[in-house]
């Protein structure tokens, strides 16, 4: 069962004001060093994961090293590119010394409620209900991790997981959450209201062949070859989501805030 207080909402300046700015700066740092024991344990855990699921994803992903709030200016997120297998550090280090995840989600409102999806067997969290979204990947060598990049990746995740194509500039920054245990940061974007029937049709049209084509080299990078969400549901209240089954840790609080907003 998800912890109902697993995340905190971060109020940032200038704030999530709807103009595309998220009021956050990003500073890339070197990847934390692992001891030889940690390296061997991470590799052992990774081989166990591969044995259970040969398509498991191994990054690279953008990991959160810390969040700073200077006296003036935007919130500053320190991050580093890491392979996904470094998540095994959560079992090896105290929570305060573990790099957190950096991820994006998209809230898609319809006449039937918000869209949520169930992780397929090939994903890291099979059977878990989440918003469309995923881990943030480091930008290309000539790019920067900023608001535009986060919106772009959120739009890409939405397309890959639901089939719904929405221009990234139409995604409005809505909330920023931080996990209380590992400090993971979730940037949550709001999509324009769309038709539930359209979402159903687009998701139903996803097939292993189509999804595999959407991701170049899917079999090589561990993303798998089928839709990441094997079922969709529409939730009209936090209770509706709770009745579905296991959910992502951030979801109960995010839904409570969304449905209590004017």
Number of C-alpha atoms within 10 A of each C-alpha: 9 14 13 13 12 17 24 16 15 13 13 16 15 13 19 19 13 14 10 16 15 25 19 20 16 17 15 17 12 11 13 13 8 12 9 9 10 16 15 12 16 20 15 13 18 19 14 12 16 14 11 11 16 15 21 21 23 17 19 18 23 25 30 25 25 19 18 11 13 9 7 7 13 18 22 16 19 18 25 18 20 21 14 18 19 22 19 18 19 16 12 14 12 11 15 14 15 24 25 23 24 23 23 24 25 27 24 24 19 20 12 13 17 22 22 24 22 25 23 18 17 22 21 16 15 15 19 19 25 24 25 26 27 20 20 25 20 20 16 8 6 5 9 15 18 17 17 15 17 25 25 17 21 27 26 20 23 25 20 24 24 27 22 20 14 16 12 20 13 15 22 22 24 18 21 22 21 21 18 14 14 20 23 20 25 23 22 24 26 17 22 13 13 13 13 19 12 13 19 17 14 16 21 15 12 20 13 13 11 15 22 19 12 14 14 11 13 17 15 11 15 18 24 23 20 21 25 26 25 19 17 21 18 18 20 17 16 17 12 13 21 16 10 15 13 17 24 16 19 21 22 22 18 22 19 14 14 16 13 9 7 5
